[in-house]
Amino acid sequence: MTDAYDLFQRGREHLQRGMAAQATVALEKAKKLEPGKASIREALGIAYFRIQRWSEAEAEFRVVLELSPTDDYAHYALGRTLEKLGRDAEANGHYKLASSMSPGTERYADRIMDLEPPAADDSDA
């Protein structure tokens, strides 16, 4: 096993135990060794998300999508992060992409927001 893999596994174990802050330490080290590994970047994005480091989470999920543009979970996770940052319209686009890439996944479809402005009421005319 490689050092990066060992660090990645340690980070994942921390995430599974609900220790996201500790996970970032191992995952950041793994990322330095293997910056092009989407799995490491995704796990780090999840860890950042869980400790509410939204900007760092956004950056990691964007890198995952650069590495793997059709990763439905990365679109969903980026959407969740953008929503936390108050960028609902941008988040919604990623929810729609995730849902279209994996149509049977209810949690993706359930996140899609109705952002259309209400129709004008003609009754006052």
JOHU-V507461 format. One record per residue. N is the residue number from 0. RES is the residue in three letters. PSI is psi in whole degrees, 0 to 359 (none if undefined). Layout:
# JOHU-V507461
n=N res=RES psi=PSI
n=N res=RES psi=PSI
This chain:
# JOHU-V507461
n=0 res=MET psi=149
n=1 res=THR psi=162
n=2 res=ASP psi=318
n=3 res=ALA psi=318
n=4 res=TYR psi=316
n=5 res=ASP psi=316
n=6 res=LEU psi=318
n=7 res=PHE psi=313
n=8 res=GLN psi=320
n=9 res=ARG psi=317
n=10 res=GLY psi=317
n=11 res=ARG psi=320
n=12 res=GLU psi=318
n=13 res=HIS psi=317
n=14 res=LEU psi=316
n=15 res=GLN psi=332
n=16 res=ARG psi=3
n=17 res=GLY psi=22
n=18 res=MET psi=69
n=19 res=ALA psi=321
n=20 res=ALA psi=318
n=21 res=GLN psi=325
n=22 res=ALA psi=323
n=23 res=THR psi=326
n=24 res=VAL psi=307
n=25 res=ALA psi=319
n=26 res=LEU psi=325
n=27 res=GLU psi=322
n=28 res=LYS psi=318
n=29 res=ALA psi=319
n=30 res=LYS psi=322
n=31 res=LYS psi=326
n=32 res=LEU psi=326
n=33 res=GLU psi=70
n=34 res=PRO psi=342
n=35 res=GLY psi=12
n=36 res=LYS psi=111
n=37 res=ALA psi=324
n=38 res=SER psi=321
n=39 res=ILE psi=315
n=40 res=ARG psi=321
n=41 res=GLU psi=314
n=42 res=ALA psi=321
n=43 res=LEU psi=320
n=44 res=GLY psi=318
n=45 res=ILE psi=316
n=46 res=ALA psi=313
n=47 res=TYR psi=318
n=48 res=PHE psi=314
n=49 res=ARG psi=335
n=50 res=ILE psi=17
n=51 res=GLN psi=33
n=52 res=ARG psi=75
n=53 res=TRP psi=316
n=54 res=SER psi=319
n=55 res=GLU psi=321
n=56 res=ALA psi=315
n=57 res=GLU psi=314
n=58 res=ALA psi=317
n=59 res=GLU psi=315
n=60 res=PHE psi=328
n=61 res=ARG psi=321
n=62 res=VAL psi=318
n=63 res=VAL psi=318
n=64 res=LEU psi=331
n=65 res=GLU psi=320
n=66 res=LEU psi=327
n=67 res=SER psi=81
n=68 res=PRO psi=339
n=69 res=THR psi=19
n=70 res=ASP psi=102
n=71 res=ASP psi=320
n=72 res=TYR psi=321
n=73 res=ALA psi=322
n=74 res=HIS psi=316
n=75 res=TYR psi=312
n=76 res=ALA psi=321
n=77 res=LEU psi=319
n=78 res=GLY psi=314
n=79 res=ARG psi=318
n=80 res=THR psi=315
n=81 res=LEU psi=323
n=82 res=GLU psi=318
n=83 res=LYS psi=330
n=84 res=LEU psi=2
n=85 res=GLY psi=18
n=86 res=ARG psi=66
n=87 res=ASP psi=317
n=88 res=ALA psi=318
n=89 res=GLU psi=319
n=90 res=ALA psi=317
n=91 res=ASN psi=322
n=92 res=GLY psi=321
n=93 res=HIS psi=325
n=94 res=TYR psi=317
n=95 res=LYS psi=319
n=96 res=LEU psi=313
n=97 res=ALA psi=316
n=98 res=SER psi=321
n=99 res=SER psi=331
n=100 res=MET psi=334
n=101 res=SER psi=74
n=102 res=PRO psi=337
n=103 res=GLY psi=0
n=104 res=THR psi=104
n=105 res=GLU psi=324
n=106 res=ARG psi=333
n=107 res=TYR psi=309
n=108 res=ALA psi=323
n=109 res=ASP psi=339
n=110 res=ARG psi=343
n=111 res=ILE psi=127
n=112 res=MET psi=150
n=113 res=ASP psi=99
n=114 res=LEU psi=7
n=115 res=GLU psi=139
n=116 res=PRO psi=149
n=117 res=PRO psi=146
n=118 res=ALA psi=147
n=119 res=ALA psi=139
n=120 res=ASP psi=113
n=121 res=ASP psi=357
n=122 res=SER psi=339
n=123 res=ASP psi=356
n=124 res=ALA psi=none
